């Protein structure tokens, strides 16, 4: 099985678009993707892991354990199968097995 590359916006922390394309009203670029707190980034974060998307402890928003992220990956896999193609390699991406 091939890896699925998922584009993530570093402004709103949503998947499927890049920051320069973001139209979200909320700016979450100062939030840690690991714990959701403001003022620091995930590198060096000592807080417990808490998903910023579904507010559940134990996984990050960019991990396949997140139901929101898993749904996106499954949709991309379905699209890939229907199109018979592969994903482009543009910009920063999260990876799902």
N, C-alpha and C positions, 0 to 999 in steps of 0.2 A: 504494500500500500504506500502511495506517495504522500509526502507531507503536504499539508495545506498551509499556505501563507496567508495570514489575515492582517490587513492593514489596520492600524490603530491610530486614532487621533490623540495627540498629546495635549490638546486643549480641553476637550470634553471627556476624554477617556473612553469614548464609544469606538466601536469597530466599524470598518467599511468605508472610511474616508480618512484623509490626511488633514492635519491642522490647517493648512492653507485653504482647504475647501470647506472648513467647518462653518456652519451657520447657527450653531447652538448659542443660546442666550447665556448659558452658564460657562464659566471658565474655571476648569478644575486642574489647570496646568501646575498649580502649586501644591497639589495633593499627592501624597505617596501612593503609588499603585499597590504597594504591599499592605499598608494598614489603613489608608484613607485619610490620615491626618494631614493637616496643612503644615507647610514650613520646612519640609525635608523631602528628599527623594528616597526611593527604595534601597539604593546602595547604602549600606551601613545602618539601615533601619533595624532597631532592636525590638520593636513592638511585635505583638502577635499578628499573624496573618489574618486579615479581614477583607473580604471582597467589597470593593467600592461600588459594584453594580447591584448586588443582591443583599448586601449587609449581613453576610453569613461568615462566621469564623472558619478558618481552616483552608481557605483557598484564595488565590488572587483572581482578579477579573480577567486576566489573560491566561488562565489555566483551564484545561479541559474539564476540571472538576466543577467549574462554574456553569450552571445550567444555561445562562444567557450566552456565554461564549461557546458552549457545546452546540447549542442550537445554530449559531452562525456557522460553525465548522461543518455541521451536518448539511446545511443548506448549500455551502460552497462545494462540498463533495458531490451532492446531488447534481448541481449545475455542471460540475466538471464531467461527470458521467454522461449527462445529457448532451453536452457539447463535444465530448471526446477530446478535450484539450487539457492544457496545463495552465497553472497560474503564472502571471507575469512576475517579475522580480523587481518591482519598483519600490523605492523608499524603505522605511523601517517597517518590519513586520513581526508579528508574533507567530510562533510556530505551534502547530498541533500535530501530534503523531497520527 
